[in-house]
Amino acid sequence: MTTGVQPVDVLLSDGTTVGLRPIQPTDAPGIVAMHSRFSERTRYLRYFSPYPRIPERDLRRFVNVDHHDREAFVVLVGDQIVAVGRYERLGPASPEAEVAFVVEDAYQGRGIGSVLLEHLADAARRVGIPTFVAEVLPANGAMLRVFADFGYQVQRQFADGVVHLSFPIAPTEATLEVQRGREHRTEARSVARLLAPRGVAFYGASATGQGVGAAVLGHLRDYGFTGAVVPVHPSARTVAGLPAYPSAAEAGLPVDLAVVAVPPAAVEAVVADAASAGAHGLVVISAGFAEAGADGAVAQRRLVRAAHAAGMRIIGPNCLGVANTGTEVRLNATLAPRLPVPGRVGLFSQSGAFGVALLAEVDRRGLGLSSFVSAGNRADVSGNDLLQYWQDDPDTDVILLYLETFGNPRKFARLARRIGREKPIVALAPPAHLPGLGPSAGPNATNPHGGVAGPDAAGPNGGAAGLVAAGPDEVAVSALFAHSGVIRVDTVAELLDVGVLLANQPLPAGDRVGVVGNSSALTGLAATAAAAAGLTVADGYPRDVGPHAGAADFATALAAAVADDGVDALVAVFAPPLPGQLPDAEADFTSALPAALAGGKPTVATFLAGRAPSGVPAYPSVEEAVRALGRVTAYAGWLRRPAGTVPELSDVDRDAAQVALRPETFDPTGLLAAYGIDVVESVLAASEQEAAAAARRLGYPVAMKAAAAGLRHRLDLGAVRLDLPDEARVRRAYTEMATEFGADVLIQPMVPPGVACVVELVEDPAFGPVVGFGVGGVATELLGDRAWRAVPLTGRDAAELVDEPRAAPLLRGHRGAAPVDRKALAELLLRVGQLADEQPRARTLTLNPVLARPDGLSVLHASVGLGSAAARPDTGPRRL
């Protein structure tokens, strides 16, 4: 819900920014001023009458709301109110509220109505209003389209010359699709205006030609920018050989972008000057902001507020700059004196200093660049914004990202899953760690009463160790990237290795690799590397043509491999012949490659001598070549799999979940039950009499285990007793266990045996909430045998989770055992995924063990860790 005095910033359909906040009594003068700027037609369409002025009584009511049954939001450009939207509940506890909004004429047609509707609907849902109604004049086509185009199921009635609308405001797949489509278009447009400006105002270049600003201005001038360049200088008439002006507006030229290299204290004045010239955004190269400490962070927040209030977006501060190699733009507003050749690759670097070296390496490799952005501190524009832009950019086919942190990980994962199906995304991302998760910060540490106990032994009522959620390790996080359509790499060299391959070769149709070479050592090394990269060496390969083969022999072998239906990709390895062994023409193995390229199958090559022809990804070592091919092949496999959908679970009781989540009476069993997850009952007993009473109530036979979390699964230590048939055995078992493990025990009815599994939920810094699944047992725990997927889970995600762990064959029937009900496991994972998606206060969750059987499953123990609601910036109405 949008709350507080400070506005949230939102993007309009043309890419400009405005502020949005709840109305305040002090807004009365601003409302009157806005009303005075309305045309007669706007007043009539909103109020159904001329309504030339707002009576004092109406004005008081407009600006005084209770933010519950009556809510109103204003939209601000700077300090000026340009739109207002409101809802009013139709009577006490009514499920309906009337919604209405009005937009100043100069700002109509820019998407303000849809933004207001999103925020009003979000606020209404939070106070229990499920339905909006509205009355609209038939002539108000723009307002009718706002409602009709939102994806809501709108019911219409026409009476007394007015269209009466009614629609439920619960989010659906249709409304989310509409909302995210608008988000995509607005963010892409806001970036497009920065990367293809008509003109650039430059602030901070010295007249002497010295300093960072002068260097960037020189690069902008020398690269041949096709638009106007306006140096702004307080006194100089010319800067870098270009006419300079005291302010950007005085140049009288179209200016879309301001490049800023002035000291931090002067940046806010630059924002005002650039806004007066009509600039849409700023690239702030200046340092001394959040990276410099607390005072710098305050200055950075002021900078962002000032820019957004002026309708502008910011790249930086503390950034390297931006570039666009397109012939119609030719923009080099960076610290790099030389740009790579024009090409089809978009490059994002969070680090400014690192970006210079990255651009130089891209240039050295001949990897063509479409556009480049260094985001620096990412005060505003981030990698997510660039993903939105590059998805539609016709000049970009491949996206390379160098990321140091994730600002909005949940959104990144969502965008990657969508954009990765159109254009490959390669990311050099930070190592994934889950700080704070571990034995001292697991579910029971967060809430010592958050566990629902169940025996963890290895037979009936048995299973794996009770684990504290530790989160996915590096291997698992790489898999998370892969399942979100991102090719994750570990080094800069690998980032470019994969980029070169994607930019120059088609995607492989499968994982079968034909290895052709003139050295048995190199072909054998390539075959070994292929297995490590998840590739299959095709039948009949590796194929060694021998050290005496010439270029013609090599070409014949490559052509045969291309024509082989059992080969999806080629690895060509070349060792130089001994001096004088072959004529010069026959020693030129590079001449053999065109035959391979003509076949349309991706080819990588390693040359120990010579240089590969254009268009052939060549690598200094066999391992690098095969590793890049393995990454791309895995991505191609992801593309071939259907995306899947998030199913609707009809029996989820969200109201019961909210009751269970009340901090003073937190009920983990009730929370899980609200999502259709039933946990086998267990009773805590602290004496022999209590144990006997619990067993009688639950019914024999029962299981007894030590209540301590670390002992609940330790059948080998005697901390678990199974199949206790009567009271005498219960009393005897209690006496023995209490002596050795303490007075507290858990009593639970016996359930049929099954394969013990573990389901986990943790918060990952790169993906937000992720669900993990594995087969239980000490060995699989030590090996980290877990599969992970980001929330929300699709049906395909859940099915793949069940089948992915290395121990998954135990679920399909192993050594004569009956296969378990894997569909039941997949449904359980879907339920955990939906709980995680809808309940951000559930920070960790462990179901361990889950006994899977041919006829279903039993959840024997659950631990739920509560905390403050985890930040979910990718949910709710649109905002920056």
C-alpha positions, 0 to 999 in steps of 0.5 A: 500500500502507498503510505506516508508523506514521501511520494513513491515514484512511478513511470508514465507510458512515455517514460517520464517519472511522477510522484504518487502519495496519499492525499493530505489536508494541506493539499487543498490549495493544490487541488483547487489550482489543478481544478482551475487548469481543467478544461470545461470538458474534463470537468464535465466528464468527471463531475457530470456538470460544469462544476466551475469551482469546488465548494469549500465543503466539498474541498474539505471532504476531498482532502480529508480521508480516513485511508480505510473506507475512504482513500485518495492518491494525488499524482505530482509533477514536482510539487504540482498536483496533476491528478487525483484518484479516490475510492469510497466504500458504499456503506459500513462494511460494504464489499464495494467501493466507488472509484473515480479519478481525474487527470489534468488535460496536459497529462492525459493520455500518458497512463496516469489513470492506470497507475492510479487504478493499480494503487487504489485497488491495492489499497482497497484490497488491503482493507477488505474491499473486493469490488470497485464500482464506477459511473462513467459518461458514455462520452468519456471513452478514455476512462472507459478504456482504462477500466476495460484494458486492465484485465478485470472482468467488468460488468456494464449497465447503461441507465439514466445516461450513465455507464455503470461499471462493476468489477472484482479487483483481486489480481488475476493472471490477466491483470498481472499480465497487463500490469507487467506489460505496462511496466515493460513498455514504460521502463524500456521507453525511459531507457531508450530516451537515454541511449538514443538522445537527440542532444546531449548537455554536458556539465563539468568539462573544463575549458583547459581540457583537463580532468574527467569531464573533459575526457568524456566530452572529448570521447563524445565529440570524437566518436561522431555523435549525430545529435547536438552537443551542448557544453554547459560552462559558467564562463567559457565561450567554447569547450573542447572546440564546441560552443558553450553556454551558461545554461543548456536552455540557452543553446536553443537545441533539443536536449534529451540527456545530460552528462554530469561530471561536476562535484557532488555539491553542484549536481542538484543545480545541474538537475534543475538546469537540465530539466529547464532544457527538457532533458529526460535523464542524466548520466552522473559520472561524478563520484562522492555519493553513496559509495563515499559513506552516510553523507554521500548516501543522503546526497544521493537520495536528494539527487534521485528525488530532485531528478524524479520530481523533474520527470527524469531518470538517472544512470549512476552516480559514480558510473563509467557512462553510456554508449550506443554504437548504432550508426544513427546515434554514435554515442560514446558518453563514457570514460573509455577512449575507444569503443568496440566495433558495432554489433549485436551485444548489449553490455551492462556493467555495475562497476565503472572502473571495471567497465573500462577494462571490460570494454577493452577486452570486448574490443580485443575479442572483436565482439560487436557491441550494440549498446553499453551502460555502466550503472555505478551506484544504481541509484535509479536505472538498474540492470532490470531496466536494461533488460526491459530495454534490450528485449525490444531493441532490434539492434541487440541479440545477446545480453551480457551482464556484470553484476556485483549485487542484486537490487531487486532479485525477484524482479530480475528472476521474473524478467529473465524467465521471460526475456531469456526465451527471446534473447540469451542473457549471460550474467557474471554474478556475485557468489551466492551466500545466505548471510545469517542462515545457519544453526543459530538463525534457522527456523527455531531460532527465529521462533522457538515455538515455530516447529511442529514436531514429528518423528524423524527415524528411518523406518515408518515415521522415520526419515532424514536429519532435521535440518536447519535451512542453510540455503542453496550452495554455489552449484545449486544457485547456478542451477537456479540461474539456468532454470530462469533462463540465465547463463551464469558464468564465473569469470570475465573471460567466460562471460566473453567466451559465451558471448562470442559463441552466442553472437556468432553461432546458432544454438545447438539442437541437442547435447551431442558433440562431434570432436574433430582434430589432428591430435589424439591428445587434444581430441581426448582432452576435448572429450573429457571436457565435454563430459564435465560440461554436461555434453555427450560425445556423439557416437564415432567421436572423437575423430582424429585425422592424424598429425599428417593430415592437411587442411583438405583432409580436415575439411573433409572430416568437418564436413562429414561431422556437419552432415552427421545426424547424430551430431548437434555441435562441433568442437574443432581442435588444431595442433600445428604441424611440424616445420616443413611437414606440410606445404603452406596451403595444406598447413592452413587449417583455418581454411577448413572451417568454412565447410563446417560453418556452412552446415548450420551447426554451432562450432567452436575451435581451439587453434594452437597456431594461427587465427580463426576466421571471422565468425568462428568462436576460437579459444586459447584452450580446449577446456574453455571452448567446450565449457562455453559450448556446454553453457550455451547447450544447457541454455538451448535445452532450457529453451526447448522445454515449455515454460509451464504455468503457475496453477491455481490451488482452489482449496487455499484458505488465505483468511485462515492463514492470516489468523494463523500468522498473528504474532501473539498466537502464531500457529504453524500447523494452522498456517500449513493447513491453510495451504492444504499441507497436513502434518501428522499430529504429535504431542509433547510429553514431559512425564511418563504419565503424559506420554501414556495419556498422549499414546492413549489419545492418539491410538496405538501403535505410536512412535516416541522420540526425544524432543530435542531437534538434533535428536529427533531422527537419531534412531541409531542413538536410541533417541527414536522408538517405533511401533510401541504397541501398548501402555507398558511399552510406552512407559518403559520406553519413556523411562529409558529415553528420559534418563538418556535424552531428557524429560521432553519427548514427542508422541506420534501415531505410526504411519506407513513407511516410505522414502524420506524426503525434505522440503525447504524454503529459504530467502536467497539474495539473488532470487528471493524466496526459493523452494528446495527439495531432496531425498532425506538422509545423512549422506544426501545432506552431506553431499548437498543433494538439493534441487532449488527453484525460485518462487512462484513455482510452475507445475513444470518447476515442481515436477523437475524439482522432484526428479532433479536430485541425484538420489531421485531414482529412489523415488522411481523405484530402486532395487525392486521398491515400488515407485512413490507418488511423485505427483503428490510430492509435486503438489506439495511443492506447489503448495509450499511455493504458493505459501512462500509467494503469498506470505512474506513473513514466513521466512524459512520453512522445513518439512522433514521428513516427508514420507513418500509412498506409492499411495501418497505422502505424510509430513511428519515434522515441520518448522516454520520461521517467522520474521518481519515481512521480507521485502518483496519489491516485485509485488503490488502496484508499479513503482520505481 
